Amino acid sequence: MESILKSIKRKKIPIKPAVVISNKHDAKGLKIAEKLGISIEVVESKGFTGTRAEYDKKIMAVLVKYGVTPNNGLVCLAGFMRIISPEFVKKYKNRIINIHPALLPAFPGLDSQKQALEYGAKYSGCTVHFVDAGMDTGPIIIQAVVKIKENDSEESLSKRILKEEHRIYPEAVNLFARKKIKVSGRKTIIS
């Protein structure tokens, strides 16, 4: 999130961030957003007793409040460790993007770096993708490859992947903002 917001501030991405929403009141990203002059909102998930769809309705209400609609908005997930309801995904189809620390479709879900190391993969990396109803299954926008070293630990691999995440996530947002991405079935076409 920070790398995206800083790229926007440096005028590298022609988009206006409307709001940073967190499901935790103590998320680090909230302080970063405030420091960069971005509005923040918290929709606490801890203790929420409704359904996933009911929770997501609260998120969508905040988005609409800030003018982020299914027609003109982009929702960037960064550290938002909740599965989004099918209703939310359908309403904001091809307008929600996420980053994953693996070369999807390999190693979806949690602990991707650990999965790659245990599997004996020679390469890993990260993927920016559109969010669909599955877990880490949406159309891929951009990927970056990271070579796995013989002596890599989960921590050392994660650090190198994170560096690439900070590079490609703003790049994907920029492509979206410049209307350079078209989705055709499972594929994205970048012009």
Residue, then its C-alpha position, 0 to 999 in steps of 0.5 A: m500500500e505504501s509503495i502505491l501511495k508514494s508512487i501516486k504522490r510522486k505523480k507516477i500513477p494518474i489516480k486519486p486515492a480516495v480512502v484506505i480501509s482497514n479491518k483492524h484499528d491498529a493496522k500500520g497502513l492507517k498511520i502511513a495513509e494519514k501521514l500521506g494525507i489519505s482519508i482512513e476508515v476502520v470497519e472492524s472485523k474482530g467480533f463482527t457476528g454477521t455474514r461475510a456478505e454483511y461485512d462486505k456491505k459495510i466495506m462497499a458503503v464506505l467505498v461509495k461514501y468516498g466515490v469509489t464505485p463499480n464504474n469508476g473505482l479500483v480497490c487494491l487489497a494490501g494486507f487485507m487477510r479476509i476472503i471477499s464475498p462473491e457479492f462484493v466480487k461480482k459488484y466490483k468485477n475486474r476492479i479489485i486487485n490483489i498481490h500474492p507472494a508466489l507465481l500463481p497459479a502455484f502456491p495459492g493461499l497462506d504460507s506461499q514462501k514456505q510452500a515453495l521451499e518445501y516443494g523444492a521450487k527453483y523460482s518463486g516470485c509475486t503476482v498481481h491479479f484481479v480478484d474473483a470468487g476463488m482464492d488467488t485464482g483471478p486473471i493475472i495482471i503482472q508477475a515478477v520472478v525471484k530465484i530461490k537460493e540453495n540456502d534460502s529461508e522463508e524469511s530471506l525469500s520473503k524479503r526478496i519477494l517483497k522487494e518485487e511486490h513493491r515494484i510491480y503492484p504500483e506498476a499494475v495500478n498504473l496500467f489500470a489507471r491508464k486503461k491499459i488492461k483488458v480482461s478477456g476470459r481468464k487472460t489479461i491483455i496489456s496494451 
